[in-house]
């Protein structure tokens, strides 16, 4: 394999320079002091502040025993501290043990390497490995795997591969766990092809990849949109006698659903049933969400019924997906029913639940109902997010209730939710439609000053507003500026300009946009021709209209 950043030869690994993170006087303090001062060792999942204080005091007591304790006793204490994720304390206590004349064992040095790896001090981990070799101790796979994992966790995957190459060349053996660590690391940095090559290499070395490794690669392929390849790997995995698990199916289901291939995702559900694998809440929820996004509510309800029949209780995410599906179809009353069922089942609605309903009510111009929900949400100490605010602002703008909008924007700033591109686009649209073009331009400049990046939708709103407001020259300037900057404009943006030019009677200039669109790789759509044709016929420009019709026939837009 070819990798970057070659590591120095093993013989050149330096002896460790262990920093004394804690002074000796710290270790002499009574145990009650530690229980009162947890700041010295932070939080622990295994040992709390009181226990850690006792452990450190016990370690200190061990070091002063006569006759001295065995190295296994010292190692056991260090191991418990490392398991509690108190890595810096473990490193300091290791130094204290050495200072007292204890010669570390290989297990003790492995613990030290683990501590260094977990705090990202890889150079010290390498030095400790060098020390192991100089002591004539054979590093175990645990030693090597710890360093591999440390490098991968630190996103130094290329360095981890170098480490693997160097040690393999020197005759050191790696095990299945080693390959699993490398495969996981490679997938996390997007090197999926290299991960697959490692699976093949394992086979050559007489080792068999396990379901966890396959799951890691399948999940990464699905997240990158390579679902077909992921499915092929899934089939190969079965051929090799490795049975997929719920995680495998969840990754594939999510992958297919993300690509809009809900039929394939449904097939997987049947395969799971045939293999007696119980789908999880996640599996069902992903499918329900996919059906809802495709506006297939009946199918989504069928999956929900199957989910409940299997004894899986829907969670808030499941209900939110259904609510969103109903709102997308304009059936907000049904969405509200789903919301009520969710609350009645004992689940607590979250900010997403309320935001979906608020957006739904605003879309059907029931702004008062949306405002009521907004107030109810805050009464339950649920903080609105940027989506909640933007949805409500959109509803208020479209219902002409601009007086409420400024209060909401002020509230957004106060709560730390600065308006984003979507919020500004909503406000721009409101100003343009009410012909407040000066305010729209001021707002746009403010947006740029605050380094909020406008998107194509934002520019479309502004260009359309300027064209319809009689400021064609300003619209042309923005349009030309975007083209000069290499901004990828879509057919819709060009159609806005075509419409604006036609309104001013500039037909020749409007018609020149069609070949320019093609030159930029944007084929004119039926709307492009329809706008031009309608304008030409209205102004009795029959000859030009006829020429345009022939062009449409030639382009296959008219049969």
Long-range contacts (C-beta under 8 A, 24 or more apart in sequence): 1-161, 1-165, 3-158, 3-159, 3-161, 3-162, 3-165, 4-158, 4-162, 5-158, 5-159, 5-162, 6-162, 6-166, 7-126, 7-159, 7-162, 7-163, 7-166, 9-166, 10-129, 10-130, 10-133, 10-166, 10-167, 10-170, 11-133, 12-130, 13-126, 13-127, 13-129, 13-130, 13-131, 13-133, 14-126, 14-127, 14-130, 15-127, 15-130, 15-131, 15-134, 16-112, 16-124, 16-127, 16-128, 16-130, 16-131, 17-124, 17-127, 18-91, 18-94, 18-95, 18-98, 18-124, 19-91, 19-95, 20-92, 20-95, 21-88, 21-89, 21-91, 21-92, 22-88, 22-89, 22-92, 22-93, 24-96, 24-99, 27-56, 27-59, 27-60, 27-93, 27-96, 28-60, 29-57, 30-57, 31-56, 31-57, 40-89, 41-86, 41-89, 42-86, 44-84, 44-85, 44-86, 45-84, 45-85, 46-80, 46-83, 46-84, 46-85, 47-80, 47-81, 47-84, 47-86, 52-81, 52-84, 52-86, 52-89, 55-80, 55-81, 55-84, 56-81, 56-89, 56-93, 59-93, 59-96, 60-96, 63-96, 63-97, 63-100, 63-102, 68-100, 68-102, 71-102, 71-103, 71-104, 71-105, 71-108, 72-105, 74-102, 74-108, 75-105, 75-107, 75-108, 75-111, 78-108, 78-111, 79-107, 79-111, 82-111, 82-114, 82-115, 85-118, 87-114, 87-115, 87-116, 87-118, 87-119, 88-115, 88-119, 90-115, 91-115, 91-116, 106-132, 106-137, 106-138, 106-139, 106-140, 106-143, 109-137, 109-143, 110-140, 110-142, 110-143, 110-146, 113-143, 113-146, 113-147, 113-150, 114-146, 114-150, 116-150, 117-146, 117-147, 117-149, 117-150, 117-151, 117-153, 118-150, 118-153, 120-150, 120-154, 122-147, 122-150, 122-151, 122-154, 122-156, 122-159, 125-150, 139-172, 141-173, 141-174, 141-175, 141-177, 141-178, 144-172, 144-174, 144-178, 145-174, 145-175, 145-177, 145-178, 145-181, 148-174, 148-178, 148-181, 148-182, 148-185, 149-181, 151-185, 152-181, 152-182, 152-184, 152-185, 152-188, 153-185, 155-188, 155-189, 157-182, 157-185, 157-186, 157-188, 157-189, 157-191, 160-185, 161-194, 175-207, 176-202, 176-207, 176-208, 176-209, 176-210, 179-207, 179-209, 179-213, 180-210, 180-212, 180-213, 180-216, 183-209, 183-213, 183-216, 183-217, 184-216, 187-216, 187-217, 187-219, 187-220, 188-220, 190-220, 190-224, 192-217, 192-220, 192-221, 192-224, 192-226, 195-220, 196-233, 208-240, 208-242, 209-242, 210-242, 211-237, 211-242, 211-243, 211-244, 211-245, 211-248, 214-242, 214-244, 214-248, 215-245, 215-247, 215-248, 215-251, 218-248, 218-251, 218-252, 219-247, 219-251, 221-255, 222-251, 222-252, 222-254, 222-255, 222-258, 223-255, 225-255, 225-258, 225-259, 227-252, 227-255, 227-256, 227-258, 227-259, 227-261, 227-264, 230-255, 231-264, 243-275, 244-275, 244-277, 245-277, 246-272, 246-277, 246-278, 246-279, 246-280, 246-283, 249-277, 249-279, 249-283, 250-280, 250-282, 250-283, 250-286, 253-283, 253-286, 253-287, 254-286, 256-290, 257-286, 257-287, 257-289, 257-290, 260-290, 260-293, 260-294, 262-287, 262-290, 262-291, 262-294, 262-296, 262-299, 265-290, 269-303, 278-310, 278-312, 279-307, 279-310, 279-312, 280-312, 281-307, 281-312, 281-313, 281-314, 281-315, 281-318, 284-310, 284-312, 284-314, 284-318, 285-314, 285-315, 285-317, 285-318, 285-321, 288-318, 288-321, 288-322, 288-325, 289-321, 291-325, 292-321, 292-322, 292-324, 292-325, 292-328, 293-325, 293-328, 295-325, 295-328, 295-329, 297-322, 297-325, 297-326, 297-329, 297-331, 300-325, 313-345, 314-342, 314-345, 315-347, 316-342, 316-347, 316-348, 316-349, 316-350, 316-352, 316-353, 319-347, 319-353, 320-350, 320-352, 320-353, 320-356, 323-353, 323-356, 323-357, 323-360, 324-356, 326-360, 327-356, 327-357, 327-359, 327-360, 327-363, 330-363, 330-364, 332-357, 332-360, 332-361, 332-363, 332-364, 332-366, 335-360, 349-382, 350-382, 351-377, 351-382, 351-383, 351-384, 351-385, 351-388, 354-382, 354-384, 354-388, 355-384, 355-385, 355-387, 355-388, 355-391, 358-388, 358-391, 358-392, 358-395, 359-387, 359-391, 359-394, 361-395, 362-391, 362-392, 362-394, 362-395, 362-396, 362-398, 363-395, 365-395, 365-398, 365-399, 367-395, 367-396, 367-399, 367-401, 370-395, 383-415, 384-415, 384-417, 385-417, 386-412, 386-417, 386-419, 386-420, 386-422, 386-423, 389-417, 389-419, 389-423, 390-419, 390-420, 390-422, 390-423, 390-426, 393-423, 393-426, 393-427, 394-426, 397-426, 397-427, 397-429, 397-430, 398-430, 402-430, 405-430, 418-450, 419-452, 420-452, 421-447, 421-452, 421-453, 421-454, 421-455, 421-458, 424-452, 424-454, 424-458, 425-454, 425-455, 425-457, 425-458, 425-461, 428-458, 428-461, 428-462, 428-465, 429-461, 429-465, 431-465, 432-461, 432-462, 432-464, 432-465, 432-466, 432-468, 432-469, 433-465, 435-469, 437-465, 437-466, 437-469, 437-471, 440-465, 441-474, 456-487, 456-488, 456-489, 456-490, 456-493, 459-487, 459-489, 459-493, 460-492, 460-493, 460-496, 463-493, 463-496, 463-497, 463-500, 464-496, 464-500, 466-500, 467-496, 467-497, 467-499, 467-500, 467-503, 468-500, 468-503, 472-500, 472-501, 472-503, 472-504, 475-500, 483-520, 489-520, 489-522, 490-522, 491-517, 491-522, 491-523, 491-524, 491-525, 491-527, 491-528, 492-527, 494-522, 494-524, 494-528, 495-525, 495-527, 495-528, 495-531, 498-528, 498-531, 498-532, 499-531, 499-535, 502-531, 502-532, 502-535, 502-536, 503-535, 505-539, 507-532, 507-535, 507-536, 507-539, 507-541, 507-544, 510-535, 511-544, 511-548, 514-551, 523-555, 524-555, 526-557, 529-557
